Amino acid sequence: MSPIDVAKARRETPGCESVVHLNNAGASLMPDVVLQAVIEHLELEARIGGYEAAAREHDRVEAVYDSVARLLGSSRDEVAIIENATRAWDMAFYSVDFQPGDRILTCGAEYASNYIALLQVAKRTGAVVQVIPDDEHGQISVAALEVELARGARLVSLVHVPSQGGLIQPAAAVGRLCRAAGVPLLLDACQSVGQLPTNVGELQCDMLSATGRKFLRGPRGTGFLYVRRELIEQLEPPFLDLHAAEWTGRETYVMREDARRFENWETSYATKLGLGAAVDYALGWGLDPIADRVQGLAASLRTQLQSLPGVDVQDQGVEKCGIVTFTVEGVTAQAVVARLSAEGINVSLTPASYSRLDLGGRGLEAVVRSSVHYYNTDEEIQRLVDVVALR
Ligand SMILES: Cc1ncc(COP(=O)(O)O)c(C=O)c1O
Protein backbone atom coordinates (compact mmCIF):
# COMPACT_ATOMS: atom_id res chain seq x y z
CA MET A 1 0.00 0.00 0.00
CA SER A 2 1.69 3.22 -1.10
CA PRO A 3 1.07 6.23 1.14
CA ILE A 4 -0.90 9.24 -0.04
CA ASP A 5 1.12 11.91 -1.85
CA VAL A 6 -0.20 14.77 0.26
CA ALA A 7 1.54 17.52 -1.72
CA LYS A 8 -0.09 16.24 -4.92
CA ALA A 9 -3.50 15.96 -3.24
CA ARG A 10 -3.21 19.57 -2.10
CA ARG A 11 -2.05 20.81 -5.50
CA GLU A 12 -5.16 19.19 -6.96
CA THR A 13 -7.45 20.82 -4.39
CA PRO A 14 -7.89 24.57 -5.04
CA GLY A 15 -9.48 25.24 -1.64
CA CYS A 16 -6.30 24.23 0.21
CA GLU A 17 -4.87 27.63 -0.72
CA SER A 18 -7.52 29.60 1.13
CA VAL A 19 -8.71 27.64 4.18
CA VAL A 20 -7.74 25.10 6.78
CA HIS A 21 -10.59 22.76 6.03
CA LEU A 22 -11.31 20.42 8.92
CA ASN A 23 -14.99 20.07 8.06
CA ASN A 24 -14.83 17.09 5.74
CA ALA A 25 -17.74 15.46 7.55
CA GLY A 26 -19.80 18.50 6.56
CA ALA A 27 -18.69 18.88 2.98
CA SER A 28 -15.14 18.22 1.86
CA LEU A 29 -13.15 20.42 -0.52
CA MET A 30 -13.69 19.24 -4.09
CA PRO A 31 -10.62 18.33 -6.10
CA ASP A 32 -10.20 20.23 -9.35
CA VAL A 33 -11.18 17.21 -11.44
CA VAL A 34 -14.62 17.18 -9.79
CA LEU A 35 -15.09 20.91 -10.18
CA GLN A 36 -14.15 20.74 -13.86
CA ALA A 37 -16.50 17.83 -14.55
CA VAL A 38 -19.42 19.86 -13.18
CA ILE A 39 -18.49 23.13 -14.86
CA GLU A 40 -17.79 21.54 -18.23
CA HIS A 41 -21.17 19.87 -18.33
CA LEU A 42 -22.98 23.04 -17.29
CA GLU A 43 -21.16 24.88 -20.04
CA LEU A 44 -22.13 22.21 -22.54
CA GLU A 45 -25.78 22.51 -21.44
CA ALA A 46 -25.61 26.27 -21.91
CA ARG A 47 -24.05 25.87 -25.36
CA ILE A 48 -26.11 23.09 -26.93
CA GLY A 49 -29.12 22.50 -24.63
CA GLY A 50 -29.72 20.33 -21.56
CA TYR A 51 -31.29 17.30 -23.25
CA GLU A 52 -28.74 17.42 -26.05
CA ALA A 53 -25.85 17.62 -23.57
CA ALA A 54 -27.20 14.59 -21.69
CA ALA A 55 -27.46 12.67 -24.94
CA ARG A 56 -23.94 13.62 -26.00
CA GLU A 57 -22.49 12.59 -22.62
CA HIS A 58 -24.66 9.48 -22.30
CA ASP A 59 -21.74 7.04 -22.00
CA ARG A 60 -19.96 9.13 -19.39
CA VAL A 61 -23.17 9.44 -17.36
CA GLU A 62 -23.68 5.68 -17.56
CA ALA A 63 -20.09 5.17 -16.44
CA VAL A 64 -20.94 6.86 -13.12
CA TYR A 65 -22.93 3.73 -12.19
CA ASP A 66 -19.89 1.57 -12.94
CA SER A 67 -17.74 3.82 -10.75
CA VAL A 68 -20.12 3.65 -7.79
CA ALA A 69 -20.45 -0.12 -8.27
CA ARG A 70 -16.64 -0.43 -8.18
CA LEU A 71 -16.54 1.63 -4.99
CA LEU A 72 -19.10 -0.63 -3.33
CA GLY A 73 -18.14 -3.96 -4.87
CA SER A 74 -21.66 -4.28 -6.27
CA SER A 75 -22.99 -4.53 -9.78
CA ARG A 76 -24.16 -1.42 -11.66
CA ASP A 77 -27.80 -2.49 -11.74
CA GLU A 78 -27.85 -2.42 -7.92
CA VAL A 79 -27.03 1.32 -7.88
CA ALA A 80 -29.40 4.29 -7.91
CA ILE A 81 -28.06 7.85 -8.04
CA ILE A 82 -30.18 10.08 -5.81
CA GLU A 83 -29.82 13.72 -4.78
CA ASN A 84 -28.60 13.12 -1.22
CA ALA A 85 -28.10 10.43 1.40
CA THR A 86 -31.34 11.18 3.21
CA ARG A 87 -33.53 10.66 0.16
CA ALA A 88 -31.51 7.59 -0.80
CA TRP A 89 -32.08 6.12 2.66
CA ASP A 90 -35.77 7.16 2.55
CA MET A 91 -36.34 5.51 -0.81
CA ALA A 92 -35.14 2.22 0.64
CA PHE A 93 -36.76 2.55 4.04
CA TYR A 94 -40.20 3.74 2.88
CA SER A 95 -40.26 0.89 0.35
CA VAL A 96 -40.53 -1.70 3.11
CA ASP A 97 -44.11 -2.82 3.62
CA PHE A 98 -44.21 -2.61 7.42
CA GLN A 99 -47.10 -4.29 9.23
CA PRO A 100 -48.42 -3.68 12.77
CA GLY A 101 -46.03 -5.19 15.29
CA ASP A 102 -43.08 -5.44 12.88
CA ARG A 103 -39.90 -4.71 14.78
CA ILE A 104 -37.36 -2.21 13.43
CA LEU A 105 -34.05 -2.48 15.23
CA THR A 106 -31.78 0.53 15.33
CA CYS A 107 -28.85 1.90 17.31
CA GLY A 108 -28.39 4.73 19.80
CA ALA A 109 -26.19 6.61 17.35
CA GLU A 110 -28.96 6.74 14.72
CA TYR A 111 -28.99 9.88 12.58
CA ALA A 112 -31.78 12.37 13.32
CA SER A 113 -33.45 12.26 9.90
CA ASN A 114 -33.46 8.46 9.92
CA TYR A 115 -34.89 8.32 13.43
CA ILE A 116 -37.64 10.80 12.55
CA ALA A 117 -38.55 8.55 9.61
CA LEU A 118 -38.59 5.51 11.90
CA LEU A 119 -40.96 7.32 14.24
CA GLN A 120 -43.22 8.41 11.38
CA VAL A 121 -43.45 4.92 9.93
CA ALA A 122 -44.07 3.43 13.37
CA LYS A 123 -46.92 5.93 13.87
CA ARG A 124 -48.42 5.17 10.47
CA THR A 125 -48.09 1.40 10.38
CA GLY A 126 -47.96 0.16 13.97
CA ALA A 127 -44.39 -1.08 13.51
CA VAL A 128 -42.26 -0.85 16.64
CA VAL A 129 -38.86 0.86 16.89
CA GLN A 130 -36.43 -0.80 19.23
CA VAL A 131 -33.07 0.73 20.06
CA ILE A 132 -30.33 -1.81 20.66
CA PRO A 133 -28.20 -0.70 23.62
CA ASP A 134 -24.56 0.28 23.19
CA ASP A 135 -21.74 -1.78 24.61
CA GLU A 136 -19.15 -0.42 27.02
CA HIS A 137 -17.30 1.25 24.11
CA GLY A 138 -20.34 3.23 22.96
CA GLN A 139 -20.89 1.15 19.84
CA ILE A 140 -23.90 -1.03 19.11
CA SER A 141 -23.87 -4.12 21.31
CA VAL A 142 -23.51 -7.00 18.88
CA ALA A 143 -24.49 -9.44 21.64
CA ALA A 144 -27.71 -7.56 22.40
CA LEU A 145 -28.50 -7.36 18.69
CA GLU A 146 -28.13 -11.13 18.36
CA VAL A 147 -30.66 -11.65 21.15
CA GLU A 148 -33.13 -9.23 19.56
CA LEU A 149 -32.72 -10.71 16.09
CA ALA A 150 -33.63 -14.10 17.54
CA ARG A 151 -36.97 -12.58 18.61
CA GLY A 152 -37.61 -11.57 15.00
CA ALA A 153 -37.31 -8.26 13.19
CA ARG A 154 -38.42 -6.76 9.89
CA LEU A 155 -35.38 -4.49 9.41
CA VAL A 156 -32.15 -3.40 11.03
CA SER A 157 -31.08 0.21 10.48
CA LEU A 158 -27.47 0.95 11.32
CA VAL A 159 -25.42 4.09 10.88
CA HIS A 160 -21.90 3.00 9.93
CA VAL A 161 -20.15 6.19 11.06
CA PRO A 162 -22.42 8.48 13.05
CA SER A 163 -22.49 12.18 12.26
CA GLN A 164 -21.68 13.16 15.81
CA GLY A 165 -18.40 11.42 16.59
CA GLY A 166 -15.38 9.34 15.71
CA LEU A 167 -17.07 5.98 16.19
CA ILE A 168 -16.96 3.30 13.50
CA GLN A 169 -19.73 0.81 14.19
CA PRO A 170 -18.91 -2.90 13.91
CA ALA A 171 -20.93 -2.98 10.70
CA ALA A 172 -19.52 -6.23 9.30
CA ALA A 173 -20.36 -8.08 12.54
CA VAL A 174 -23.89 -6.63 12.41
CA GLY A 175 -24.13 -7.60 8.74
CA ARG A 176 -23.13 -11.19 9.51
CA LEU A 177 -25.81 -11.50 12.18
CA CYS A 178 -28.49 -9.94 10.00
CA ARG A 179 -27.67 -12.18 7.06
CA ALA A 180 -27.75 -15.26 9.30
CA ALA A 181 -31.12 -14.19 10.72
CA GLY A 182 -32.53 -13.34 7.28
CA VAL A 183 -33.27 -9.76 8.35
CA PRO A 184 -32.38 -6.99 5.87
CA LEU A 185 -29.75 -4.49 6.96
CA LEU A 186 -30.07 -0.87 5.81
CA LEU A 187 -26.67 0.74 6.32
CA ASP A 188 -26.29 4.51 6.43
CA ALA A 189 -22.80 4.92 5.00
CA CYS A 190 -23.09 8.68 4.55
CA GLN A 191 -20.01 9.45 6.66
CA SER A 192 -18.04 6.33 5.80
CA VAL A 193 -17.91 6.30 1.98
CA GLY A 194 -14.74 7.99 0.84
CA GLN A 195 -12.88 7.60 4.13
CA LEU A 196 -13.18 3.84 4.68
CA PRO A 197 -13.52 0.81 2.42
CA THR A 198 -17.25 0.17 2.00
CA ASN A 199 -17.57 -3.14 0.21
CA VAL A 200 -21.15 -4.33 0.43
CA GLY A 201 -20.08 -7.97 0.23
CA GLU A 202 -17.77 -7.61 3.23
CA LEU A 203 -20.29 -5.50 5.15
CA GLN A 204 -23.10 -7.92 4.21
CA CYS A 205 -25.60 -5.09 4.03
CA ASP A 206 -28.68 -5.35 1.86
CA MET A 207 -29.14 -1.63 1.29
CA LEU A 208 -26.64 1.20 1.66
CA SER A 209 -27.15 4.96 1.38
CA ALA A 210 -24.46 7.58 0.94
CA THR A 211 -23.80 11.16 0.01
CA GLY A 212 -21.35 12.65 -2.47
CA ARG A 213 -20.20 15.84 -0.76
CA LYS A 214 -18.59 14.51 2.42
CA PHE A 215 -15.54 12.23 2.47
CA LEU A 216 -16.04 11.33 -1.19
CA ARG A 217 -15.31 14.97 -2.07
CA GLY A 218 -18.09 15.19 -4.66
CA PRO A 219 -20.40 18.11 -5.36
CA ARG A 220 -23.28 19.03 -3.06
CA GLY A 221 -26.70 17.63 -3.94
CA THR A 222 -25.46 14.15 -4.86
CA GLY A 223 -25.91 10.76 -3.26
CA PHE A 224 -26.61 7.16 -4.05
CA LEU A 225 -28.35 4.02 -2.91
CA TYR A 226 -27.30 0.40 -3.23
CA VAL A 227 -29.94 -2.33 -3.03
CA ARG A 228 -29.00 -6.01 -3.25
CA ARG A 229 -30.40 -7.49 -6.43
CA GLU A 230 -32.62 -10.10 -4.73
CA LEU A 231 -34.23 -7.39 -2.65
CA ILE A 232 -34.95 -4.91 -5.44
CA GLU A 233 -37.89 -6.88 -6.78
CA GLN A 234 -39.42 -7.15 -3.30
CA LEU A 235 -39.44 -3.39 -2.77
CA GLU A 236 -41.96 -0.99 -4.27
CA PRO A 237 -40.65 2.59 -3.84
CA PRO A 238 -42.89 5.16 -2.14
CA PHE A 239 -42.75 7.32 -5.30
CA LEU A 240 -42.81 6.11 -8.86
CA ASP A 241 -42.55 8.10 -12.05
CA LEU A 242 -42.05 7.42 -15.72
CA HIS A 243 -38.35 6.75 -15.14
CA ALA A 244 -38.88 4.34 -12.27
CA ALA A 245 -41.75 2.54 -13.96
CA GLU A 246 -43.41 2.18 -17.33
CA TRP A 247 -47.08 3.11 -17.75
CA THR A 248 -48.30 0.06 -19.66
CA GLY A 249 -52.10 0.53 -19.80
CA ARG A 250 -55.04 2.42 -18.29
CA GLU A 251 -54.80 0.45 -15.05
CA THR A 252 -51.25 -0.83 -15.15
CA TYR A 253 -47.61 0.02 -14.73
CA VAL A 254 -44.45 -2.05 -14.53
CA MET A 255 -41.51 -1.07 -12.35
CA ARG A 256 -37.94 -1.11 -13.65
CA GLU A 257 -36.09 -4.24 -12.66
CA ASP A 258 -32.89 -2.50 -11.59
CA ALA A 259 -32.18 -0.15 -8.69
CA ARG A 260 -33.11 2.84 -10.81
CA ARG A 261 -36.69 2.20 -9.73
CA PHE A 262 -35.61 4.24 -6.66
CA GLU A 263 -34.55 7.23 -8.82
CA ASN A 264 -36.63 9.91 -10.46
CA TRP A 265 -36.47 11.27 -13.98
CA GLU A 266 -35.15 14.76 -13.57
CA THR A 267 -31.69 15.04 -12.20
CA SER A 268 -28.59 17.20 -12.34
CA TYR A 269 -26.36 15.64 -15.00
CA ALA A 270 -23.53 18.03 -14.17
CA THR A 271 -23.31 17.01 -10.54
CA LYS A 272 -23.87 13.36 -11.42
CA LEU A 273 -20.76 13.56 -13.58
CA GLY A 274 -19.02 15.35 -10.71
CA LEU A 275 -19.98 12.49 -8.40
CA GLY A 276 -18.51 10.00 -10.85
CA ALA A 277 -15.30 12.01 -11.03
CA ALA A 278 -15.13 12.08 -7.21
CA VAL A 279 -15.58 8.32 -6.94
CA ASP A 280 -12.92 7.69 -9.59
CA TYR A 281 -10.60 10.11 -7.82
CA ALA A 282 -11.06 8.31 -4.48
CA LEU A 283 -10.51 4.93 -6.15
CA GLY A 284 -7.37 6.34 -7.74
CA TRP A 285 -5.88 6.99 -4.29
CA GLY A 286 -7.27 3.74 -2.91
CA LEU A 287 -9.58 3.47 0.07
CA ASP A 288 -7.03 1.61 2.21
CA PRO A 289 -4.34 4.33 1.94
CA ILE A 290 -7.04 6.97 2.47
CA ALA A 291 -8.32 5.26 5.62
CA ASP A 292 -4.81 4.79 6.91
CA ARG A 293 -3.88 8.47 6.54
CA VAL A 294 -7.22 9.77 7.82
CA GLN A 295 -7.12 7.58 10.91
CA GLY A 296 -3.50 8.54 11.61
CA LEU A 297 -4.22 12.27 11.41
CA ALA A 298 -7.37 11.93 13.52
CA ALA A 299 -5.55 9.92 16.20
CA SER A 300 -2.87 12.60 16.39
CA LEU A 301 -5.50 15.34 16.68
CA ARG A 302 -7.28 13.46 19.47
CA THR A 303 -4.07 13.00 21.42
CA GLN A 304 -3.15 16.67 21.14
CA LEU A 305 -6.63 17.93 22.05
CA GLN A 306 -6.91 15.58 25.00
CA SER A 307 -3.63 16.91 26.39
CA LEU A 308 -5.06 20.46 26.62
CA PRO A 309 -6.47 21.42 30.03
CA GLY A 310 -10.28 21.63 30.05
CA VAL A 311 -10.65 19.94 26.66
CA ASP A 312 -12.49 16.63 26.41
CA VAL A 313 -12.45 14.48 23.31
CA GLN A 314 -15.91 12.94 23.03
CA ASP A 315 -15.33 10.18 20.49
CA GLN A 316 -16.43 6.66 21.30
CA GLY A 317 -15.84 3.21 19.85
CA VAL A 318 -13.07 0.67 19.52
CA GLU A 319 -12.19 1.72 15.99
CA LYS A 320 -12.25 5.42 15.19
CA CYS A 321 -12.47 7.42 11.97
CA GLY A 322 -11.61 10.91 10.72
CA ILE A 323 -14.24 12.68 12.82
CA VAL A 324 -12.89 14.18 16.04
CA THR A 325 -15.39 15.73 18.44
CA PHE A 326 -14.63 17.67 21.57
CA THR A 327 -15.93 20.06 24.19
CA VAL A 328 -14.12 22.83 26.03
CA GLU A 329 -14.93 23.43 29.68
CA GLY A 330 -16.59 26.82 30.23
CA VAL A 331 -16.78 27.67 26.51
CA THR A 332 -19.79 26.83 24.36
CA ALA A 333 -19.25 24.73 21.27
CA GLN A 334 -20.67 27.63 19.23
CA ALA A 335 -17.98 29.97 20.59
CA VAL A 336 -15.20 27.49 19.79
CA VAL A 337 -16.48 27.06 16.22
CA ALA A 338 -16.69 30.86 15.82
CA ARG A 339 -13.18 31.39 17.18
CA LEU A 340 -11.74 28.79 14.80
CA SER A 341 -13.68 30.26 11.90
CA ALA A 342 -12.24 33.71 12.64
CA GLU A 343 -8.78 32.13 12.26
CA GLY A 344 -9.67 30.61 8.87
CA ILE A 345 -10.19 27.11 10.26
CA ASN A 346 -13.38 25.32 9.23
CA VAL A 347 -15.01 22.92 11.67
CA SER A 348 -18.69 22.48 12.50
CA LEU A 349 -21.08 22.33 15.38
CA THR A 350 -23.13 19.25 16.20
CA PRO A 351 -26.05 19.97 18.54
CA ALA A 352 -27.73 17.22 20.56
CA SER A 353 -30.83 17.50 18.35
CA TYR A 354 -28.85 15.78 15.55
CA SER A 355 -28.56 12.70 17.72
CA ARG A 356 -30.77 12.87 20.79
CA LEU A 357 -30.20 9.30 21.96
CA ASP A 358 -26.43 9.53 21.73
CA LEU A 359 -25.37 13.10 22.58
CA GLY A 360 -28.54 13.65 24.64
CA GLY A 361 -27.96 10.36 26.45
CA ARG A 362 -24.43 11.44 27.33
CA GLY A 363 -25.68 14.78 28.64
CA LEU A 364 -23.92 16.76 25.90
CA GLU A 365 -25.72 19.82 24.53
CA ALA A 366 -23.39 20.16 21.59
CA VAL A 367 -19.91 19.17 20.46
CA VAL A 368 -17.35 20.78 18.19
CA ARG A 369 -16.89 18.47 15.21
CA SER A 370 -13.59 18.59 13.38
CA SER A 371 -13.00 16.10 10.60
CA VAL A 372 -9.77 15.43 8.77
CA HIS A 373 -9.13 14.13 5.30
CA TYR A 374 -6.02 12.78 3.60
CA TYR A 375 -5.09 16.17 2.14
CA ASN A 376 -4.90 17.80 5.59
CA THR A 377 -1.48 18.25 7.15
CA ASP A 378 0.07 18.03 10.61
CA GLU A 379 0.56 21.82 10.45
CA GLU A 380 -3.16 22.37 9.92
CA ILE A 381 -3.94 20.16 12.89
CA GLN A 382 -1.44 22.09 14.95
CA ARG A 383 -3.16 25.36 14.01
CA LEU A 384 -6.50 24.04 15.27
CA VAL A 385 -4.94 22.82 18.49
CA ASP A 386 -3.18 26.17 19.03
CA VAL A 387 -6.43 28.13 18.65
CA VAL A 388 -8.33 25.78 21.00
CA ALA A 389 -5.48 26.09 23.53
CA LEU A 390 -5.96 29.90 23.70
CA ARG A 391 -8.90 29.86 26.08
C1 LIG B 1 -24.76 9.75 9.36
C2 LIG B 1 -25.48 10.64 8.39
N1 LIG B 1 -26.51 10.14 7.70
C3 LIG B 1 -27.20 10.89 6.82
C4 LIG B 1 -26.88 12.20 6.60
C5 LIG B 1 -27.68 12.99 5.63
O1 LIG B 1 -26.97 13.18 4.44
P1 LIG B 1 -27.52 14.19 3.34
O2 LIG B 1 -27.39 15.55 3.92
O3 LIG B 1 -26.68 13.96 2.12
O4 LIG B 1 -28.94 13.84 3.10
C6 LIG B 1 -25.82 12.78 7.31
C7 LIG B 1 -25.48 14.19 7.10
O5 LIG B 1 -24.81 14.82 7.86
C8 LIG B 1 -25.10 11.97 8.22
O6 LIG B 1 -24.08 12.46 8.92
The ligand as a Gaussian input file, in Angstrom:
#p B3LYP/6-31G(d) Opt

LIG

0 1
 C      -24.759000       9.755000       9.360000
 C      -25.482000      10.635000       8.390000
 N      -26.507000      10.140000       7.697000
 C      -27.197000      10.888000       6.816000
 C      -26.881000      12.198000       6.603000
 C      -27.677000      12.993000       5.630000
 O      -26.972000      13.183000       4.436000
 P      -27.521000      14.189000       3.344000
 O      -27.385000      15.555000       3.915000
 O      -26.677000      13.956000       2.116000
 O      -28.944000      13.841000       3.102000
 C      -25.821000      12.776000       7.311000
 C      -25.479000      14.194000       7.101000
 O      -24.806000      14.818000       7.859000
 C      -25.099000      11.968000       8.222000
 O      -24.080000      12.459000       8.922000

